[in-house]
Amino acid sequence: MSAFILNRLLISIPVLFGITVVTFLFISLAPGDPAMAMLDPSVAMRMSPEEVALRRERLGLDDPLPVQYVRWLGNVVRGDFGYSLIDRAPIANQIVERIRPTLELTLVSLVLSLLIAVPLGVISAIRQYSLLDYTFTVLSFAAVSIPSFFASLGAIYLFSLRLEWLPTSGRSTAGADGGILDFLKHLILPMSILTLERVGPFTRYVRSSMLEAVKQDYVVTARSKGLSERAVVLGHAMRNVLTPFITIIGLSLPGVFGGVVIIETIFSWPGIGSLTIKAVNQRDYSMLMGLALVSAIVIILSNLITDICYAIADPRIRLS
Amino acid sequence: MDHVGGFRFSRRSLIGTAGAAALAAPLGISIPRVASAQTAGGSITWAQGRFPLTFNPVRPMGSLERWVWQLTSARLVNFDTSGQLIPDLAESWETAPDGLSYTFNLNQSANWSDGTPVTAADVALTCTYAADSRSGSLYPEPFASLKGLAAYLDGTTATIEGIEVVDDHTVRFVMAEPFAPFINSLAGNQGPYMLPAHIVGGTAPDQLETSDYNLNPVGRVGMGPFTIASAEKDQNVVFARNDGYFKGAPLLDQVVFRVMQREVALAALLTGEIDICSIPGTQYADMQKEDSIVITSYAWNLWDGLIFNNSLDYLSDPRIHQAVLHAIDRKTYTEQILGGLGAPWDSIYVQEQFTNADVVHYEYDPAKAQALLTEAGWDFDREVEWKYYGSFADFAPVLQENLAKVGFKLKPVALETEAWVDAVLTNLDFEMSLTGGNGVLADPADLASFFTCGTNTLYCNDEVNQLFEAGRIETDPAERKKIYDQIQLIINRDAPVAVLWYLNQAVGMTPRVKPTAYNAFDYLSFHTWEVTS
């Protein structure tokens, strides 16, 4: 196992290198200039070419692309992610600051959505074609089909504007120490929308895996041994749904760390997702490179963890 | 709170514009003048479209950054609501008869929030940074004529000879050549806010942006009516009152800037979750129907216009520009789409004191437009690309349809803002485009960067060049007015940029907020704001 892990980690070094080269190229090819980014167009229009050139030189954007890339790589290897091209603050700090808010949102909603989706999926499968199954199916399709921006704005309209139960956005009430209760009030809306978005596909996933499992010979055997339905489902069928279950979680992990762009943006939640979209809009190349590197590492690590979990959950899988 | 009204608006604004829920542009704000007796204290929350991009005072990228500085610092002079100069840190000022030097006498009661007196050294340091682009300064132009600037920039001297500290409370600026817009530009959007020399002094200009003072603004020393009590990136900035403010202790305890999406902010305003929020022109009429908020509009002195690529032969004929202006039904657009927040306009200056009454108004007249196009030999088979960005999306179909009626084929091309900057401003790759929010930053001379040769409009007229040059050095106000009157007439005739309309700013507030003064240059006297309980 440890040889496998070491091997995978070594392979990921050239993978990461490739990802950063490609990302760097694409970012540099996009139209836009960080020297003028975020300036009002009417202000940008007044800037003389000399001023723009000076700004580009100060931001180190005048060097040839390979030189810029090697300089960036050299700094990253030494642990220096550099400074934002827009607000000039250190990038590493900004990314680290965003991880906690993102995890608050994504981890809680991942756990909640699993807690909801697994029972629903199992019930749907063992009561296939029942009214309950149809109801869950319709609901989960509805949850999948409603775009999150629409659900978010609809929720703000209903719960903030109409009922005035919850704040419209933000992570806490600014300028007032509201404590944990204040934080939870702010968390409820974005977290619920994200949970809703995930429950749909998760339920469908659990349902189809469960349907496959209950048709297996060993389930028939268990039933013919005279075991109770509860023991058959939970003891025999459920355990074999574990592998696809790990896949779901494994696939969700990058999103857990990478944040959710639309929901974070609408609710002004200061997570990685809103940081990413901000960096794109601002043409903050160095911030984007930092974020790309971090998300590449997260994806590689989540895949590795998923593979290891497979081997633990299913002894038939051998890692080599 | 009027809930029924709230629903009607909100459905349209939240759901109807949901698709356009792009990252909001910086929000603007205004202040109605209300005089009534209130108790001191309280807090107001003001929705902003983004977190300040920088806390660097010589890089005021937008209104938001300027407001942060007005809350926490001061500059030499400001404009009042009618565009007249009023004191800020400088109590009085004199211009030498030859127009070559300006002397400012500072308010002697001004102290930094740590108790250190504000002196001429602070002004000298700040203006040195502002004159030097290496500090990140966005507007070095006002200081470009200072004596000894070149020697300072190339490292020959450590300070700028033309910035003289006469005594602790007197500072003099000496010019190498007359620069008439100087004081106006200190009061307009270009004017720098003061930095404390005893804190940032010794910071090399190219280190200012990454200095601790700029990157960690919480609790830093300032001299405005408020200080920054806390700041959470992309969430909020909280300002706490500074009782030692030299114009008198502020009435509010706290001002909160809260980062919100525009659609969400409008909803939050209706529930009273926030107190202030700018109102986009397209929602101005709807929001006015709300009883739970107070909507105010104020002159912003800026105009929107169409740019022609004047370097292309087929688009450089003034008759074509005039035809396009005659073809557009500006009155209907400003009344119906912009809800009356703007009105058709034809001069490049909006402020009354600069405007020339003889400017020709191009009436909506499709027949005349068609005749002008024919006269100019326009090729009616030609299709012209019009590159625009987000905020003009409402205008694109109107423009296309208006021009189609006179046989002018226009193909609107929507670009993301930064891509538009790249195409139109950097690469000059366009046939027709637009310019939003133009006008003077402080002084009519500002538009030289628009209409002289070699600028982005690609317009080049020797007469206009000479007039702008004359206006820059002419110190007699009456003579200057004549010069800019003439410039207006030439631009009005050639229409290298077709001025469409001026646009006012609208702001919505909860009724409890009692702000007291405003002007078109984002200047707000925050210490006089108050709230009723």
HADDOCK unambig.tbl for C-alpha pairs under 7 A between the chains (distance, minus, plus):
assign (segid A and resid 31 and name CA) (segid B and resid 419 and name CA) 5.04 0.50 0.50
assign (segid A and resid 31 and name CA) (segid B and resid 422 and name CA) 6.03 0.50 0.50
assign (segid A and resid 32 and name CA) (segid B and resid 418 and name CA) 4.89 0.50 0.50
assign (segid A and resid 32 and name CA) (segid B and resid 419 and name CA) 5.05 0.50 0.50
assign (segid A and resid 32 and name CA) (segid B and resid 421 and name CA) 6.75 0.50 0.50
assign (segid A and resid 32 and name CA) (segid B and resid 422 and name CA) 5.00 0.50 0.50
assign (segid A and resid 33 and name CA) (segid B and resid 422 and name CA) 6.70 0.50 0.50
assign (segid A and resid 37 and name CA) (segid B and resid 418 and name CA) 6.35 0.50 0.50
assign (segid A and resid 39 and name CA) (segid B and resid 61 and name CA) 5.97 0.50 0.50
assign (segid A and resid 41 and name CA) (segid B and resid 421 and name CA) 6.76 0.50 0.50
assign (segid A and resid 42 and name CA) (segid B and resid 435 and name CA) 6.54 0.50 0.50
assign (segid A and resid 42 and name CA) (segid B and resid 436 and name CA) 6.25 0.50 0.50
assign (segid A and resid 42 and name CA) (segid B and resid 437 and name CA) 6.24 0.50 0.50
assign (segid A and resid 42 and name CA) (segid B and resid 438 and name CA) 6.11 0.50 0.50
assign (segid A and resid 45 and name CA) (segid B and resid 425 and name CA) 6.33 0.50 0.50
assign (segid A and resid 45 and name CA) (segid B and resid 456 and name CA) 6.68 0.50 0.50
assign (segid A and resid 46 and name CA) (segid B and resid 449 and name CA) 5.64 0.50 0.50
assign (segid A and resid 46 and name CA) (segid B and resid 450 and name CA) 6.84 0.50 0.50
assign (segid A and resid 86 and name CA) (segid B and resid 53 and name CA) 6.78 0.50 0.50
assign (segid A and resid 87 and name CA) (segid B and resid 53 and name CA) 5.40 0.50 0.50
assign (segid A and resid 87 and name CA) (segid B and resid 54 and name CA) 5.18 0.50 0.50
assign (segid A and resid 88 and name CA) (segid B and resid 209 and name CA) 6.52 0.50 0.50
assign (segid A and resid 88 and name CA) (segid B and resid 210 and name CA) 5.93 0.50 0.50
assign (segid A and resid 89 and name CA) (segid B and resid 210 and name CA) 6.85 0.50 0.50
assign (segid A and resid 89 and name CA) (segid B and resid 215 and name CA) 6.22 0.50 0.50
assign (segid A and resid 150 and name CA) (segid B and resid 18 and name CA) 6.79 0.50 0.50
assign (segid A and resid 153 and name CA) (segid B and resid 14 and name CA) 6.09 0.50 0.50
assign (segid A and resid 153 and name CA) (segid B and resid 15 and name CA) 6.74 0.50 0.50
assign (segid A and resid 161 and name CA) (segid B and resid 267 and name CA) 6.14 0.50 0.50
assign (segid A and resid 161 and name CA) (segid B and resid 271 and name CA) 6.03 0.50 0.50
assign (segid A and resid 168 and name CA) (segid B and resid 264 and name CA) 6.62 0.50 0.50
assign (segid A and resid 168 and name CA) (segid B and resid 268 and name CA) 6.30 0.50 0.50
assign (segid A and resid 170 and name CA) (segid B and resid 235 and name CA) 6.46 0.50 0.50
assign (segid A and resid 174 and name CA) (segid B and resid 236 and name CA) 6.30 0.50 0.50
assign (segid A and resid 174 and name CA) (segid B and resid 238 and name CA) 6.95 0.50 0.50
assign (segid A and resid 174 and name CA) (segid B and resid 256 and name CA) 6.84 0.50 0.50
assign (segid A and resid 175 and name CA) (segid B and resid 238 and name CA) 5.81 0.50 0.50
assign (segid A and resid 175 and name CA) (segid B and resid 256 and name CA) 6.75 0.50 0.50
assign (segid A and resid 266 and name CA) (segid B and resid 261 and name CA) 6.13 0.50 0.50
assign (segid A and resid 268 and name CA) (segid B and resid 235 and name CA) 6.85 0.50 0.50
assign (segid A and resid 268 and name CA) (segid B and resid 259 and name CA) 6.87 0.50 0.50
assign (segid A and resid 268 and name CA) (segid B and resid 260 and name CA) 5.89 0.50 0.50
assign (segid A and resid 270 and name CA) (segid B and resid 234 and name CA) 6.16 0.50 0.50
assign (segid A and resid 270 and name CA) (segid B and resid 235 and name CA) 6.72 0.50 0.50
